[in-house]
Amino acid sequence: MLVSDSDFIQTSCTNRSVTYIRFNLFALQIGGGLSKDKVVATLGRLWILPIDNSHKEIVWRLALDGLPTIQRLHRPTQVCGCGGAVGDAAGRQHVYFNCAAIRPIIDSIEQQLQDEWALPPQAPSLQCHHLWMAVRPTEAIHQGIWDVVCISALKAMDSTRAGLFKRQFAGAQPRTALAASVGVRACAQFWANIASFCLHNLAARAWRGQVSMTHPFISFNTDSEKWNLNRSSGSG
């Protein structure tokens, strides 16, 4: 059946409206004073980063609630591999922020935020909007570096989600020990993602004069003119 131009335009406009409604709901749900327009602008900024599209796609799908969580797969009796959520409770909020299997990533990020990069006393912990929408938890952090940190974290979290599913289908029972085992790998992958960004010298040249040799996560060595992974020894 042929589709007329008017039908195509109407369908496109309808799809766009639905997308914006989802972005608006997403902004309201994660807090931080975000708006639909801020979500759209952030997604656009992240998309132009020189990082594999499959990594950046996760942020878009997260904003649209299109990732295959237990909730989205409509499995009301399935338990998350960490044992901490069942059915509808195992949605994006749990899988990409509260799940015990991914908390080591967030803990590791928080451990890097010390001294002049420390989280403010009035907000001593990272919140969803900091990671999901790359909102800097402190102005001392370079925005571009924080964008890379957030995409690296979400990619590791998504791999953790898939890993938990795989382990469960192989017969592993949801429990704290399973979450701890997967969590170690999740944290390692997070740092490996950042290390790969440094190794391939993907940072914008303009960042060189903006990022110091002591900047957490990624620093720039002016002598060697190379980007380096900067991770404190106490990090997970």
C-alpha positions as CSV (number, residue, x, y, z in Angstrom):
1,M,0.0,0.0,0.0
2,L,1.3,3.4,-1.0
3,V,1.6,6.0,1.7
4,S,0.8,9.6,0.8
5,D,3.1,12.5,1.6
6,S,0.5,13.9,4.0
7,D,0.2,10.6,5.9
8,F,4.0,10.3,6.1
9,I,4.3,13.8,7.5
10,Q,1.5,13.2,10.0
11,T,3.1,9.9,11.2
12,S,6.5,11.6,11.5
13,C,5.0,14.4,13.5
14,T,3.2,12.0,15.7
15,N,6.3,10.0,16.4
16,R,8.2,13.1,17.1
17,S,5.6,14.2,19.6
18,V,5.7,10.9,21.4
19,T,9.4,11.1,21.6
20,Y,9.3,14.6,23.1
21,I,6.7,13.4,25.6
22,R,9.0,10.6,26.7
23,F,11.9,13.0,27.0
24,N,9.7,15.3,29.1
25,L,8.7,12.4,31.4
26,F,12.4,11.3,31.6
27,A,13.5,14.8,32.7
28,L,10.8,14.9,35.4
29,Q,11.7,11.5,36.7
30,I,15.4,11.9,37.1
31,G,15.3,15.3,38.7
32,G,18.1,17.8,38.7
33,G,15.8,20.5,37.3
34,L,16.1,19.2,33.7
35,S,13.7,20.0,30.9
36,K,12.8,18.3,27.7
37,D,14.9,20.8,25.8
38,K,17.9,20.1,28.1
39,V,17.6,16.4,27.4
40,V,17.5,17.0,23.7
41,A,20.5,19.3,23.8
42,T,22.5,16.8,26.0
43,L,21.8,13.9,23.7
44,G,23.0,16.0,20.7
45,R,26.2,17.0,22.5
46,L,26.9,13.4,23.5
47,W,26.2,12.0,20.0
48,I,29.0,14.0,18.4
49,L,31.7,12.7,20.8
50,P,34.2,10.4,18.9
51,I,33.0,7.3,20.7
52,D,31.5,4.2,19.2
53,N,27.8,4.8,18.3
54,S,26.8,1.6,20.1
55,H,28.0,3.1,23.3
56,K,26.3,6.5,22.8
57,E,23.1,4.8,21.7
58,I,22.6,3.5,25.2
59,V,22.0,7.1,26.5
60,W,19.3,7.6,23.9
61,R,17.6,4.4,24.6
62,L,17.8,5.1,28.3
63,A,16.0,8.4,27.9
64,L,13.3,6.7,25.8
65,D,13.0,3.8,28.3
66,G,13.8,1.5,25.4
67,L,16.4,-0.7,27.0
68,P,15.5,-4.4,27.6
69,T,15.1,-4.3,31.4
70,I,12.9,-6.9,33.2
71,Q,10.2,-4.2,33.5
72,R,10.3,-3.4,29.8
73,L,10.3,-7.1,28.8
74,H,7.1,-7.5,30.9
75,R,8.3,-10.3,33.1
76,P,6.5,-9.7,36.4
77,T,7.9,-12.7,38.2
78,Q,11.6,-12.5,37.1
79,V,14.1,-11.4,39.7
80,C,17.1,-9.2,38.9
81,G,20.4,-11.1,39.1
82,C,21.3,-9.1,42.2
83,G,18.2,-10.4,44.0
84,G,17.1,-6.9,44.8
85,A,14.2,-6.2,42.5
86,V,11.4,-8.2,40.8
87,G,9.3,-7.5,37.8
88,D,8.3,-3.9,37.4
89,A,10.7,-2.8,40.1
90,A,13.6,-3.9,37.9
91,G,13.3,-1.0,35.5
92,R,15.9,1.5,34.3
93,Q,16.1,3.2,37.8
94,H,17.2,-0.1,39.3
95,V,19.3,-1.5,36.5
96,Y,21.2,1.6,35.7
97,F,21.5,3.1,39.2
98,N,20.4,1.0,42.1
99,C,21.4,-2.5,41.2
100,A,24.1,-3.9,43.5
101,A,25.9,-5.3,40.4
102,I,26.6,-1.8,39.0
103,R,27.0,0.2,42.3
104,P,30.8,-0.6,42.2
105,I,31.0,1.7,39.1
106,I,29.3,4.6,40.9
107,D,31.3,4.0,44.0
108,S,34.5,4.1,42.0
109,I,33.5,7.3,40.3
110,E,32.7,9.0,43.6
111,Q,36.1,7.9,45.0
112,Q,37.7,9.9,42.2
113,L,35.9,13.1,43.2
114,Q,38.3,14.4,45.9
115,D,39.9,17.6,46.9
116,E,39.0,20.4,44.4
117,W,36.8,18.0,42.5
118,A,34.9,16.8,45.6
119,L,31.2,16.6,45.7
120,P,29.6,19.5,47.5
121,P,28.5,18.9,51.2
122,Q,24.9,19.6,50.4
123,A,24.9,16.8,47.7
124,P,27.6,14.3,48.7
125,S,26.4,11.5,46.4
126,L,25.9,11.2,42.7
127,Q,22.3,11.2,41.5
128,C,20.7,9.8,38.3
129,H,20.9,13.0,36.4
130,H,24.6,13.3,36.9
131,L,25.2,10.0,35.1
132,W,22.3,9.6,32.8
133,M,22.4,13.2,31.4
134,A,26.1,14.0,32.1
135,V,25.3,16.8,34.5
136,R,28.6,17.7,36.2
137,P,28.4,17.1,39.9
138,T,30.9,19.9,40.5
139,E,31.9,22.7,38.2
140,A,35.6,21.8,38.6
141,I,35.1,18.8,36.4
142,H,35.6,19.3,32.7
143,Q,32.4,18.8,30.8
144,G,33.9,16.8,28.0
145,I,35.7,14.5,30.4
146,W,32.5,14.0,32.4
147,D,30.6,13.2,29.2
148,V,33.2,10.4,28.5
149,V,32.9,9.1,32.1
150,C,29.1,8.9,31.8
151,I,29.0,7.1,28.5
152,S,31.7,4.7,29.7
153,A,29.7,4.0,32.9
154,L,26.4,3.5,31.1
155,K,28.1,1.1,28.6
156,A,29.5,-0.9,31.4
157,M,26.2,-0.9,33.2
158,D,24.4,-2.2,30.1
159,S,26.9,-4.9,29.7
160,T,26.3,-5.8,33.3
161,R,22.6,-6.1,32.6
162,A,23.2,-8.4,29.7
163,G,25.8,-10.4,31.8
164,L,23.3,-10.9,34.6
165,F,20.7,-12.2,32.2
166,K,23.2,-14.6,30.7
167,R,24.3,-15.9,34.0
168,Q,20.7,-16.5,35.1
169,F,19.8,-18.3,31.9
170,A,22.8,-20.5,32.5
171,G,21.4,-21.5,35.9
172,A,22.9,-19.0,38.3
173,Q,20.5,-17.9,41.1
174,P,19.9,-14.3,41.9
175,R,21.9,-13.4,45.0
176,T,24.4,-11.0,46.5
177,A,27.4,-13.2,45.5
178,L,26.4,-13.1,41.9
179,A,26.0,-9.3,41.9
180,A,29.4,-9.0,43.6
181,S,31.1,-11.2,41.0
182,V,29.5,-9.3,38.1
183,G,30.1,-6.0,39.8
184,V,33.9,-6.5,39.8
185,R,33.8,-7.0,36.0
186,A,31.5,-4.1,35.5
187,C,33.9,-1.7,37.3
188,A,36.9,-3.1,35.3
189,Q,35.0,-2.5,32.0
190,F,34.2,1.0,33.0
191,W,37.8,1.9,33.5
192,A,38.8,0.0,30.3
193,N,36.3,2.1,28.3
194,I,38.0,5.3,29.6
195,A,41.5,3.9,29.0
196,S,40.5,3.1,25.4
197,F,39.4,6.7,24.9
198,C,42.8,7.9,26.1
199,L,44.8,5.3,24.2
200,H,43.3,6.2,20.9
201,N,43.8,9.9,21.5
202,L,40.1,10.7,20.9
203,A,39.8,13.8,23.0
204,A,39.2,17.1,21.2
205,R,42.3,19.2,20.7
206,A,40.6,22.1,22.4
207,W,40.5,20.2,25.7
208,R,44.3,20.3,26.0
209,G,44.4,23.8,27.4
210,Q,41.4,23.0,29.7
211,V,42.4,19.8,31.4
212,S,45.2,19.6,33.9
213,M,47.7,16.9,34.7
214,T,45.8,16.1,37.9
215,H,42.3,16.1,36.5
216,P,40.5,12.9,37.7
217,F,39.6,10.1,35.2
218,I,41.4,11.7,32.2
219,S,44.4,14.0,32.4
220,F,46.6,15.6,29.8
221,N,50.4,15.5,30.0
222,T,51.7,18.7,28.4
223,D,55.3,17.2,28.2
224,S,54.4,14.1,26.3
225,E,51.2,15.6,24.8
226,K,49.3,12.5,25.6
227,W,46.0,11.8,27.3
228,N,46.3,9.6,30.3
229,L,44.0,7.5,32.5
230,N,44.0,9.2,35.9
231,R,42.7,6.8,38.6
232,S,43.4,7.1,42.3
233,S,44.9,4.0,43.9
234,G,42.0,3.7,46.3
235,S,39.4,3.3,43.5
236,G,37.5,0.0,43.2
